[in-house]
Amino acid sequence: MNLKNMKIRLPMYLVGLFIMTIGIAISVKSNLGVSPVSSIPYTMTCIWGIEMGKATILFHIVLVLIQLIILRKNFKLISLLQIPVGVVFGYFTTFCNYLVSFFPTPDNIVIRIIMVLISAAIVAIGIFLYLPTDVIPLAGEGVMSAVSQVTKIEFSKVKMAFDITMVIISGVSCLIFIHNLGSVGIGTVIAAFLVGFILGIINKVFGKYRDKLLGKTKIADDTAETDDKPTYVISISREYGSGGRAIGKILAEKLGYKYYDTELIKLVMQESGYSPEYIEHNEQTLDKSALNDFFEWYQQNNGDTVSNINSLFKKEESVIKHLAKTENCVIVGRLANYILRNKKHIYNVFITADEESEIEKVKERDHLSHENAAKQVRKVNRERSAHCKYFTNTDWGNAKNYNLTIKSNDFGYEKTADLIEILFKQKFSL
């Protein structure tokens, strides 16, 4: 927990929690199901008649105990503060349910669905305010963080499993004891996906204003350099099957520069402890879903919860910045153009090719049918695009992000490398 600027962060934290409970109360009133995390407390209300605020407090206590069991000696005493936070959240829940009780319960399904949508938007606003304050997370996030920390499974996957588990427990319990789904319904499904989507939009539009209010500033980039002893880097981004690796190797040999591609994987492996297979599989792929809209934002604001993929990117970023400061090199992939965006002596290239040319290349190299090669090319290019968007919020392949975009099948690998060398030297008068 960060103690700086608490006079701003603590009120924002409490306001965010309160706004979240308003959204929860509206979802309860809609009677179409509550969000996955709220489903257990509401199930306790439906089955045993425990007031939802009190059920929320009990649920938080249980979740903290689960963290203690999972983390054992790694459990931090400060995490016990999640219990008083749960008490506050419980009382907020009681109060907001009381306020909403004055409104009539609608029978019209359209109105009820609208209430669910409003609820999701309000919960997203609450999370937007409360989480980046870095005070104390709710116990639900604490459990997910603990599981991710111990199992090394990405937080996004842990969250998905946690939500599904909560929904299954709630639904089955309600079916057994009250013979209906109770806390689970279409509203549960809507909340599970819509909150993250709305949150991503809100953060992109208003995040910078909130962060400015919180006093968050970006760390100065350490790739800035002087003209005394410059190092030169050529970054090569490429479509799958365009020959980017081969062209990069040819170019590095022509210039006498170090070439980094698979060699970079070895360096990252030494830094991170991940296996080469894991690095190669995960470093440039990402399933871009509504869930990742939430996680993309969440991991940026919670220093204790960074997925393996995000941790891997940080390690690669560190290695790439170090290489760029110490030697002339050609780096293929790894978003080097973005990581080194503040470096003065860098030349960014995007290599593309006609899709049919890429398909034929992959078909021949990997001994695939034309159909399977086409699927592979499109799949990998989609993954690279999503990976770029996730980490940089820029469009992969957009010519504005590169010094040169070139079609390799127009010139062949050798000639493409020659052209890149000529233009690179011309830019820096080498």
KEBA-853729 format. One record per atom (N, C-alpha, C): residue in three letters; x, y, z. Coordinates in pm, whole numbers, plus 50000, padded with zeros to 5 digits. Each point is the difference from the previous one (the first is absolute). Example, Ala and Ser with C-alpha at 12.3 -4.5 7.8 and 13.67 -1.06 7.14 Angstrom:
<atoms>
ALA513194943150780;ALA499115011950000;ALA500905012050000;SER499655010549928;SER500825011950006;SER499235010950073;
</atoms>
This chain:
<atoms>
MET500854988050000;MET499155012050000;MET500885012450000;ASN499755008949906;ASN500755012449988;ASN499375010650091;LEU500835006450085;LEU499485009750096;LEU500065014449949;LYS500545002149880;LYS500125013549948;LYS498645005349952;ASN499825013150017;ASN498825007049947;ASN498694993850048;MET499964995650127;MET498814993250052;MET498795009250010;LYS500225013050011;LYS498865009250012;LYS499165000349873;ILE500594996049888;ILE499254998749875;ILE499584985649978;ARG500914990850024;ARG499774986149966;ARG498964993350088;LEU500025002850130;LEU499054993350090;LEU498565004049971;PRO499705013149985;PRO498615003649962;PRO499574993949867;MET500924999949901;MET499664994049871;MET499734985150014;TYR500794993550083;TYR499844985750028;TYR498624997250058;LEU499615007750101;LEU498714997850067;LEU498835003449907;VAL500155010949924;VAL498965003749904;VAL499834988949896;GLY501134994549953;GLY499944989249903;GLY499284987850054;LEU500314996350126;LEU499324988750063;LEU498505002550011;PHE499655012250040;PHE498585003350018;PHE499274999449866;ILE500605005449896;ILE499384999749867;ILE499804985649954;MET500984991450027;MET499854985849964;MET498774993850066;THR499795003350128;THR498854994050070;THR498675005549948;ILE500025012249948;ILE498785005149934;ILE499674991149880;GLY501034997049920;GLY499794991349885;GLY499524986250040;ILE500574994550107;ILE499594986850048;ILE498545000350045;ALA499615010550071;ALA498625001150049;ALA499015000649884;ILE500375007249893;ILE499125000849883;ILE499874986449933;SER501114992549993;SER499934986649940;SER499124990750083;VAL500065001350133;VAL499134992050087;VAL498545003549974;LYS499735013049985;LYS498635004749977;LYS499454995049867;SER500884998449901;SER499554995449868;SER499484985750004;ASN500474992450098;ASN499594986050018;ASN500344991449877;LEU501095003749932;LEU500454992249885;LEU501374993650026;GLY500445000650124;GLY501304994450034;GLY501035010850026;VAL500914997250092;VAL501045009750036;VAL501334995749939;SER501015008650015;SER501334996949946;SER500574987650068;PRO500944993149935;PRO500564987750058;PRO500545001650142;VAL500745010750027;VAL500605001850132;VAL498945002550107;SER498895006349962;SER498925002850096;SER499044988250014;SER500174989949915;SER499014989249997;SER499984991850129;ILE501164997750062;ILE500034992150123;ILE499285007150115;PRO500335012850029;PRO499255006950106;PRO498495000449974;TYR499625002449874;TYR498575000849970;TYR499344986250012;THR500764989649969;THR499494986350019;THR499734997450147;MET500895004650087;MET499794998650144;MET498735007150044;THR499735011449935;THR498775007450029;THR498784992249953;CYS500084994749877;CYS498864992749943;CYS499684987350078;ILE501034992850045;ILE499784987050065;ILE499705001450149;TRP500835007450070;TRP499885000650146;TRP499425013050053;GLY499745009349910;GLY499405012650043;GLY500975009450070;ILE501294997249988;ILE501005009050060;ILE500025013049921;GLU499925011050070;GLU500035013049932;GLU501275000949915;MET499895005249877;MET501094999149904;MET501285006950047;GLY499865011150071;GLY501185006950051;GLY500784991150097;LYS499274993350090;LYS500644990950096;LYS500614988049928;ALA499294995149899;ALA500524988849921;ALA501305004049929;THR500055012349953;THR501215005149934;THR501185000250096;ILE499755004450124;ILE501065000350101;ILE500514985850029;LEU499084990650019;LEU500394986150027;LEU500804994349883;PHE499575003049880;PHE500694995149880;PHE501435005449993;HIS500185012750035;HIS501345005950000;HIS500904993350103;ILE499464997050116;ILE500804993250103;ILE500464986349950;VAL499084992649937;VAL500354986949946;VAL501085001249892;LEU499885010049914;LEU500985001849893;LEU501385003450055;VAL500065007850106;VAL501295003150063;VAL500624987350059;LEU499174991650062;LEU500504987350055;LEU500534991049888;ILE499335000249886;ILE500464992149885;ILE501375005049954;GLN500185013249998;GLN501315005649964;GLN501094995350095;LEU499664999850129;LEU500954995650102;LEU500424985549977;ILE499034991649963;ILE500284985949973;ILE500864998549874;ILE499695007849897;ILE500724998949873;ILE501445005150012;LEU500155011750062;LEU501315006550003;LEU500894995550116;ARG499364995850110;ARG500744995550119;ARG501005010550044;LYS501284996750000;LYS501015009350052;LYS500155012549912;ASN499514999349877;ASN500085011749911;ASN498815009450017;PHE499084996250088;PHE498845008750027;PHE500485012550074;LYS499635011649949;LYS500405012650062;LYS498955004550101;LEU500475004050118;LEU499075004150106;LEU499125011649957;ILE500525008449911;ILE499215011449955;ILE498744995349926;SER500034987649949;SER498834994649929;SER498824997950094;LEU500274999650131;LEU498914998850098;LEU499095012349996;LEU500535011049948;LEU499175012149988;LEU498864998049900;GLN500074989249922;GLN498884997049910;GLN498734997050079;ILE500154995750126;ILE498824997150083;ILE499265012950035;PRO500675010350058;PRO499265012550024;PRO499485006449872;VAL500744998349890;VAL499515005149871;VAL498724992649963;GLY499974986950025;GLY498794992249975;GLY498845004550086;VAL500315004150125;VAL498955005250089;VAL499425012949943;VAL500885008949956;VAL499555012649939;VAL499174997149876;PHE500494991049916;PHE499304996449877;PHE498644993850032;GLY499954992150106;GLY498744993950043;GLY498985010450044;TYR500455009850079;TYR499095010650044;TYR499555008749884;PHE500925002649907;PHE499605007249880;PHE498924992349924;THR500174986849992;THR499024991449931;THR498645000950068;THR500004999250132;THR498755001050076;THR499315013349973;PHE500775010850005;PHE499435013449983;PHE499445001849859;CYS500744995549898;CYS499565001749861;CYS498784991349970;ASN499974987950055;ASN498804991649984;ASN498795006650064;TYR500245006850112;TYR498925007350069;TYR499495011449912;LEU500925007449940;LEU499605011149913;LEU499204995049880;VAL500464989349939;VAL499354994749880;VAL498654993850034;SER499814995950125;SER498744993650040;SER498805009349986;PHE500245013149996;PHE498905009549986;PHE499445000349859;PHE500764994649905;PHE499534999649862;PHE499184987349978;PRO498975000649917;PRO499184988149974;PRO500794989549923;THR499714987550024;THR500644989149927;THR499334998549864;PRO500755001949891;PRO499374999749867;PRO499674985849954;ASP498904998849925;ASP499634987249941;ASP500394999449852;ASN500145011849939;ASN500325000749858;ASN501444995449977;ILE500194990049915;ILE501324994149977;ILE500965010149938;VAL499495008849915;VAL500865010049936;VAL500595009450105;ILE499145004550091;ILE500475008950108;ILE501024992850088;ARG499764987450026;ARG500924992450085;ARG501364998349933;ILE500004997749869;ILE501274998849928;ILE500735013449999;ILE499245010949983;ILE500615013350005;ILE500645002350136;MET499344995450106;MET500565001350135;MET501324992450012;VAL500064988249939;VAL501244992150002;VAL501125007549928;LEU499675006149886;LEU501005007549924;LEU500495012050079;ILE499065007050064;ILE500385011550084;ILE500874995450115;SER499624988750059;SER500774994450110;SER501444997249958;ALA500194993949883;ALA501354996849952;ALA500825012749981;ALA499375010449945;ALA500715012649979;ALA500415006350132;ILE499114999750098;ILE500305005950131;ILE501104992250071;VAL499954986849994;VAL501064991850061;VAL501345003149934;ALA500015001549867;ALA501245003249928;ALA500575013450047;ILE499135009850020;ILE500455013150049;ILE500614998650140;GLY499354992050084;GLY500514997850135;GLY501384993649999;ILE500174989749918;ILE501314993349990;ILE501045009649946;PHE499625007949901;PHE500895010049940;PHE500565009550106;LEU499195003450098;LEU500445009350105;LEU500754993050113;TYR499514988450042;TYR500554994050122;TYR501334992749982;LEU500144992749888;LEU501154991149990;LEU501345007149983;PRO500115010249914;PRO501325006349980;PRO500495008150119;THR499155002050101;THR500445007450119;THR501034992250079;ASP500114987049974;ASP501014991550064;ASP499915000950152;VAL498794998550052;VAL499824999950146;VAL499974985450044;ILE498824994050007;ILE499884985850034;ILE499004993849902;PRO500374989049934;PRO499054993849907;PRO498894992950075;LEU498874998249936;LEU498964991650057;LEU500514985650007;ALA499424992250089;ALA500514986450024;ALA499914991149877;GLY499035002749913;GLY499894992249877;GLY501255001449914;GLU500445012649980;GLU501245002249925;GLU501194994150074;GLY499955000450134;GLY501094994350079;GLY500164985149976;VAL498884992749995;VAL500054985649975;VAL500534997249859;MET499505007449901;MET500474997949863;MET501495002649990;SER500465010650065;SER501435003250000;SER500814988850064;ALA499494994550112;ALA500714989250070;ALA500114987649912;VAL498914996449935;VAL500014988249912;VAL500975002149884;SER499955011949939;SER500895003049889;SER501454999750044;GLN500265005250119;GLN501365000550053;GLN500564986150025;VAL499194991150054;VAL500464986650035;VAL500084990849878;THR499015000849913;THR499934990849885;THR500735005149877;LYS500335013149999;LYS500625006449883;LYS499065000549880;ILE498714998050026;ILE499015001049893;ILE499635014749983;GLU499795004249875;GLU499665013949974;GLU498785004250081;PHE500025012450046;PHE498905005150081;PHE498684999549925;SER500035002949870;SER498765000049922;SER499344986250002;LYS500824989449991;LYS499454986550002;LYS499514996350140;VAL500735004650102;VAL499574997550138;VAL498675006950025;LYS499865012349952;LYS498765007450020;LYS498834993049931;MET500254995249880;MET498944992949928;MET499574987550078;ALA500994992350047;ALA499694987950076;ALA499295003350131;PHE500425010850065;PHE499385004450126;PHE498545003849977;ASP499765007949896;ASP498635004249969;ASP499114988049968;ILE500524991049918;ILE499224988149963;ILE499694991650123;THR501004998550087;THR499814992250123;THR498935006250089;MET500055013250016;MET499005006950083;MET498594998149944;VAL499895001149868;VAL498694998649936;VAL499484985750015;ILE500874990149980;ILE499574986050012;ILE499564996950143;ILE500815004350098;ILE499644997650140;ILE498665006650033;SER499835012349954;SER498765007350028;SER498814993349934;GLY500134996949871;GLY498904994049927;GLY499594986550056;VAL500984991450026;VAL499714986750053;VAL499375000950139;SER500535008850084;SER499465001650136;SER498555004649996;CYS499725009749914;CYS498625005049990;CYS499064989249947;LEU500464992349902;LEU499164989349946;LEU499684989650106;ILE500984996750084;ILE499804989950103;ILE499075004950110;PHE500225012350046;PHE499295004750119;PHE498705007549970;ILE499965007649890;ILE498785007749974;ILE499394996649864;HIS500604990349929;HIS499454994649875;HIS499875010249888;ASN500855010150001;ASN500155008949884;ASN501435005550002;LEU500365007549896;LEU501385004649988;LEU500335011450096;GLY499015006450057;GLY500225010250102;GLY500905011449956;SER501254999850043;SER500925011249975;SER500594999949860;VAL499764989349924;VAL500614998549868;VAL498955002049891;GLY500365007549898;GLY499085002349889;GLY500715006749885;ILE499225005149906;ILE500585006749884;ILE500835012150042;GLY499595006250110;GLY500765011450052;GLY501404996250042;THR500184987850046;THR501324995050040;THR500924999449879;VAL499474994749890;VAL500794998849877;VAL500345013849945;ILE499015008949999;ILE500225013549949;ILE501085007050082;ALA499894999050132;ALA500975006650088;ALA501414994549979;ALA500104986849980;ALA501314993649987;ALA500795005649882;PHE499315003549892;PHE500705004749881;PHE499925015149980;LEU498895006050039;LEU499795014149970;LEU500825009250089;VAL500194996350127;VAL500755008750092;VAL501415002549947;GLY500684989349956;GLY501355001649948;GLY500045008649875;PHE499014998149912;PHE499955007849876;PHE499805014850029;ILE499045003150088;ILE499735014050036;ILE501215006050070;LEU500614992150087;LEU501155004750075;LEU501155003949907;GLY500214992049895;GLY501055003249904;GLY499745013349931;ILE498745002649964;ILE499655012649935;ILE500205011850095;ILE499494998650122;ILE500115010850099;ILE501475003350026;ASN500814989650013;ASN501415002350032;ASN500725007049886;LYS499684996349876;LYS500665006249885;LYS499625014849989;VAL498765003350035;VAL499545013849986;VAL500385008650121;PHE499824994650120;PHE500175008150121;PHE501194995950088;GLY500684989249964;GLY501084995050085;GLY501095010150027;LYS500375007849898;LYS501115009550018;LYS499635011050099;TYR498715003850004;TYR499585010450095;TYR500014994650143;ARG499534987650016;ARG500034993850132;ARG501434998250049;ASP500874995449911;ASP501394997750039;ASP500705013050036;LYS499655010749929;LYS500585013150033;LYS499555004450138;LEU498734997650032;LEU499475003550132;LEU500704991950109;LEU500324987549969;LEU500674991350097;LEU501495002650008;GLY500505008549911;GLY501435003150004;GLY500864989549937;LYS499404991749913;LYS500794989649935;LYS500715006049879;THR501304998149993;THR500805004949889;THR500764988549938;LYS500235001249873;LYS500734989449931;LYS501505001250027;ILE500624988450016;ILE501434999550023;ILE500735004049872;ALA501025008150016;ALA500765004449883;ALA500624988049930;ASP499965000349868;ASP500534988849922;ASP501525000250003;ASP500604988450027;ASP501464999450013;ASP500694996949868;THR499275001349887;THR500654997949870;THR500435013149937;ALA499695011250067;ALA500465012849950;ALA501534999849994;GLU500605006649898;GLU501444999149983;GLU500575013249952;THR501305001150003;THR500695011849950;THR500644996649865;ASP500545010149935;ASP500644997949871;ASP501474996250014;ASP500514999550123;ASP501424997150022;ASP500374986049951;LYS499304990050054;LYS500264986049962;LYS498684993149971;PRO499405003149886;PRO498684994149970;PRO500114985349963;THR498964992750032;THR499854986349951;THR498814999949905;TYR500084992149896;TYR498964999749898;TYR499234986850007;VAL498695001349988;VAL499134988250004;VAL499065000349880;ILE499854988649936;ILE498954998349899;ILE499014990050057;SER498765004350018;SER498964990950048;SER499194995249880;ILE499734987149996;ILE499244994349890;ILE498734993550053;SER498875005949967;SER498714993850025;SER499594993449869;ARG499314988850009;ARG499724993049874;ARG498754991650009;GLU499354998549883;GLU498894990949989;GLU500544985849992;TYR499184990750042;TYR500394985850000;TYR500134995149857;GLY501164994449968;GLY500234995049866;GLY500605010149905;SER500295012150049;SER500565010449913;SER501524999349990;GLY500624991450082;GLY501464998649994;GLY500755009950086;GLY499345005750099;GLY500645010150085;GLY501264995150069;ARG499984987750048;ARG501194994650068;ARG501184998849904;ALA499744994149884;ALA501074998149902;ALA500585013449956;ILE499125009649976;ILE500455013349957;ILE500805006750112;GLY499544998450123;GLY500725005750114;GLY501414994550012;LYS500154986949980;LYS501334993750007;LYS500915005349890;ILE499465000949879;ILE500795005149887;ILE500465014350028;LEU499075008150050;LEU500295014050029;LEU501085001450108;ALA499894992150105;ALA500975000550109;ALA501404996349949;GLU500074990049912;GLU501294995949944;GLU500605011149913;LYS499175006749921;LYS500475010749914;LYS500575011650081;LEU499355003150113;LEU500405011450082;LEU501054996550104;GLY500184987150024;GLY500914995950107;GLY499395002250137;TYR498664999850008;TYR499295002150126;TYR499634986450062;LYS499785000150130;LYS499484988150067;LYS498554997849958;TYR499624987549988;TYR498634996549962;TYR499304993550119;TYR498815005250036;TYR499274994550115;TYR498604995749960;ASP499784987150020;ASP498674994249979;ASP499884988450098;THR500404988049956;THR500004988850094;THR501045002050109;GLU501075007349970;GLU501025002950102;GLU499405008350113;LEU499055008449963;LEU499335008350102;LEU499214991250096;ILE499424989249948;ILE499264990750085;ILE500914994250108;LYS501244996749963;LYS500944994550098;LYS500325010250109;LEU500175012549960;LEU500315010450098;LEU498845002250095;VAL498785000049945;VAL498825001850084;VAL499824988050092;MET500304988049950;MET499904988050082;MET500925001150121;GLN501225005149980;GLN500945001650110;GLN499485010050103;GLU499325010549953;GLU499495010450089;GLU498744995650073;SER499134992649932;SER498664997450054;SER499834986350063;GLY500764990249954;GLY499814986450050;GLY498964992249921;TYR499345006549900;TYR499034992949917;TYR500734990949901;SER499354989249960;SER500604991049902;SER499985006549862;PRO500934996049911;PRO499995005449863;PRO498684997449930;GLU499404988250025;GLU498734996549936;GLU498905009650044;TYR499985003250130;TYR498975009250051;TYR500185013849939;ILE501245004649995;ILE500265013449946;ILE499585000849855;GLU500414990249921;GLU499695000349857;GLU498514999249974;HIS499284992650086;HIS498564998349980;HIS499225012450041;ASN500465006850106;ASN499195010650060;ASN500435014249969;GLU501225001949950;GLU500515013749994;GLU499295008649897;GLN499444994249895;GLN499385008349898;GLN498584995449968;THR499384993050096;THR498624995949981;THR499175004750115;LEU498745002849972;LEU499105004550105;LEU498574998349953;ASP499184994350089;ASP498574998749971;ASP499335012950042;LYS499655008449904;LYS499425013050032;LYS498504998450019;SER499575000450124;SER498594998050030;SER499515011050092;ALA498694999950028;ALA499465009750094;ALA500644998450137;LEU500344987750035;LEU500664997650129;LEU501345007050004;ASN500735000049888;ASN501295006749999;ASN499865015150003;ASP498845005549960;ASP499785014350018;ASP500105003650147;PHE499424991250083;PHE500115002250145;PHE501434997550045;PHE500584988949958;PHE501324996450052;PHE501085009649953;GLU499895004449874;GLU500975009649947;GLU500095012050093;TRP498855004850043;TRP499975011550088;TRP500374996350142;TYR499514988550046;TYR500224996050139;TYR501484998250030;GLN500714993249913;GLN501404997050031;GLN500855012650001;GLN499585010349927;GLN500765012450000;GLN499885007350133;ASN498974997050077;ASN499745007450122;ASN500204991850126;ASN500444987749986;ASN500214991650118;ASN501384993749990;GLY500965005850070;GLY501384995849991;GLY500234985850045;ASP499124994450084;ASP500204986550051;ASP499424989549907;THR499285004249897;THR499324990349914;THR500375002549856;VAL501024992949953;VAL500425001249861;VAL500014986149939;SER499274998149891;SER499924986849940;SER501364995749947;ASN500134987149973;ASN501244994949944;ASN500335006949868;ILE498985002449917;ILE500255006449872;ILE500495014350019;ASN499395007150095;ASN500445013750026;ASN501395000250063;SER500264990550088;SER501324998850060;SER501044997149893;LEU499654991349907;LEU500894996649890;LEU500305012349915;PHE498985008049971;PHE500215012049921;PHE500955009650071;LYS499855001450131;LYS500875008850078;LYS501464995349992;LYS500204986950006;LYS501354994649990;LYS500585002749861;GLU499204997849897;GLU500475002649864;GLU500325014849982;GLU499165008550056;GLU500215014449991;GLU501355003750062;SER500284994450117;SER501255002850069;SER501214995449918;VAL499914988049944;VAL501104994649920;VAL500225008349875;ILE498925003649932;ILE500105007749875;ILE500605013850026;LYS499585006550106;LYS500555013350032;LYS501504999150031;HIS500384989350069;HIS501434998350032;HIS500804997949872;LEU499524991549910;LEU500704997449875;LEU500125012849917;ALA498925007749996;ALA499975012149919;ALA501005010550049;LYS500314999750128;LYS500945009750057;LYS501454995749984;THR500224987149977;THR501374994950005;THR500594995949866;GLU499164997749897;GLU500574995349873;GLU499085003049883;ASN500595000449882;ASN499225001249877;ASN499364986449972;CYS498725000049967;CYS499354987049980;CYS498755001149913;VAL499604988349950;VAL498724998349929;VAL499134991350090;ILE498825005050035;ILE499094992650088;ILE498734996849923;VAL499664987349993;VAL498804995749928;VAL498864997950099;GLY498875006749976;GLY498814998350083;GLY500135006050138;ARG499244994450095;ARG500045003750142;ARG499595014550026;LEU499305006449906;LEU499555013850017;LEU501175009350030;ALA501174997049944;ALA501195008150026;ALA499805014449954;ASN499255001949892;ASN499765013749953;ASN499285008350105;TYR499094993850074;TYR499285007250106;TYR500875001450125;ILE500634989350040;ILE500845000250121;ILE501095010549988;LEU500555001749880;LEU501105009549977;LEU499535012849934;ARG498735003450021;ARG499415011549929;ARG500695013250032;ASN500675001050116;ASN500695012450036;ASN501484999849963;LYS500434989349937;LYS501414999249957;LYS500185008049873;LYS501065007849996;LYS500215009049887;LYS500464992549876;HIS500904990650015;HIS500604993249885;HIS499384986249980;ILE498754999949961;ILE499304987549970;ILE499275001449868;TYR499984989249923;TYR499314999849872;TYR499014988450004;ASN498725003449991;ASN498934990050017;ASN499444995749864;VAL500014987149978;VAL499574994449872;VAL498844990350023;PHE499015000649912;PHE498924990050000;PHE500054992749867;ILE500194986850007;ILE500094991949878;ILE498694992549980;THR499425001949885;THR498744993449964;THR500224992349870;ALA498974993749952;ALA500044992949871;ALA498564997249960;ASP499804996849875;ASP498664995749958;ASP499634987550078;GLU498734998950039;GLU499594988750082;GLU500314986749933;GLU499784999249871;GLU500254987349930;GLU501484996250008;SER500865010249993;SER501444997450012;SER500334994850140;GLU499375005850101;GLU500224995550138;GLU499514985750019;ILE498844997149943;ILE499434986650012;ILE500914989649935;GLU500505003149881;GLU500884990649929;GLU501294997750078;LYS500515010850061;LYS501234998850079;LYS499794990750120;VAL498915002050072;VAL499694991850118;VAL499684985749958;LYS499284998749890;LYS499644986749948;LYS501264991849970;GLU500975006349934;GLU501244993149962;GLU500874997350123;ARG500125009850087;ARG500894998750115;ARG499504989850102;ASP498695000450028;ASP499444991650106;ASP499294987549947;HIS500074998049868;HIS499394988149938;HIS498514998950033;LEU499285010949973;LEU498575000650027;LEU499215000349869;SER498734996750010;SER499115001849885;SER499775014949981;HIS499535003749883;HIS499745014249973;HIS498995005650099;GLU498974992350029;GLU498955004550092;GLU500555002150141;ASN500784990450049;ASN500565001150135;ASN501045011150009;ALA500775001849893;ALA500985010849999;ALA499305013650005;ALA498905001249925;ALA499245012650001;ALA499455002950139;LYS499464989750065;LYS499485001750136;LYS501105004250096;GLN501174993949985;GLN501125003150088;GLN500485014449982;VAL500115004449876;VAL500445013749971;VAL499035010150062;ARG498714997949978;ARG499005009450052;ARG499954999850152;LYS500134988150058;LYS499974998750146;LYS501175007450064;VAL501214997549951;VAL501185006350060;VAL499975015149982;ASN499575004749884;ASN499935014449977;ASN498965006650090;ARG498874993050024;ARG499005005350094;ARG500595000950140;GLU500734989650041;GLU500594999750133;GLU501035011150017;ARG500815002249898;ARG501015010650008;ARG499355013750007;SER498925001649926;SER499275012750004;SER499415002550138;ALA499394989550058;ALA499415001350134;ALA501075002550105;HIS501134993249987;HIS501135001850092;HIS500495014449998;CYS500135005549880;CYS500445013949984;CYS499005009750061;LYS498724997849972;LYS498955008950052;LYS499964999650151;TYR500154988250056;TYR499914998150145;TYR501105007550073;PHE501254998549954;PHE501125005850072;PHE500315014449961;THR499645004149880;THR500405013449954;THR498835009249968;ASN498794994249989;ASN498825007549959;ASN500225007049866;THR500804993849915;THR500215004949864;THR499634988949902;ASP499815003649876;ASP499584990349898;ASP501214993849933;TRP500114987050011;TRP501084992449939;TRP499925001549848;GLY501115003549938;GLY500035001449855;GLY499615013849949;ASN499575009050089;ASN499665013649958;ASN501285007149958;ALA500045004749876;ALA501225005949944;ALA500525011850082;LYS499125006850072;LYS500435011550080;LYS500944996150114;ASN499984987250037;ASN500824995450112;ASN501384995049958;TYR500315001349871;TYR501274994649949;TYR500665010149907;ASN501324998949986;ASN500715008349902;ASN499814994749859;LEU499814986949991;LEU499894993749868;LEU499074988050007;THR499074999249906;THR499194988049981;THR500304994749860;ILE500334987249990;ILE500474994749872;ILE499454986049977;LYS499664997049873;LYS499524986749961;LYS501184991549955;SER500264989450074;SER501174991849970;SER499864992349870;ASN498774996449961;ASN499844992249877;ASN500165008549875;ASP500075013250015;ASP500255008749885;ASP501484999749958;PHE500884997550098;PHE501445001149972;PHE500804987450032;GLY499434991050080;GLY500784988750048;GLY500755003950127;TYR500464990150074;TYR500605002650131;TYR501285008349990;GLU500884996249910;GLU501305006749989;GLU499845014749961;LYS499185002549899;LYS499805013749953;LYS499265008350105;THR499044993850071;THR499295007150107;THR500995004450107;ALA500924991250037;ALA501025003550099;ALA500885011349949;ASP500354999649870;ASP500815010749941;ASP499305013550010;LEU498715000249967;LEU499245012550003;LEU499905005550142;ILE499764991350096;ILE499935004450140;ILE501345006050041;GLU501104993449962;GLU501345004950036;GLU500255013949941;ILE499655001849873;ILE500225012949934;ILE499235011150070;LEU498714997550026;LEU499165010350061;LEU500405002850145;PHE500394989650071;PHE500485001650138;PHE501245008850005;LYS500974997149914;LYS501245007849997;LYS499745014449956;GLN499075001649908;GLN499675013449952;GLN499385008350112;LYS499144993950080;LYS499345007350109;LYS501015005350101;PHE500994991850033;PHE500955003950105;PHE501355004549944;SER500055002149867;SER501225004949935;SER501214991350034;LEU499834987049989;LEU501084990650034;LEU500804996149875;
</atoms>
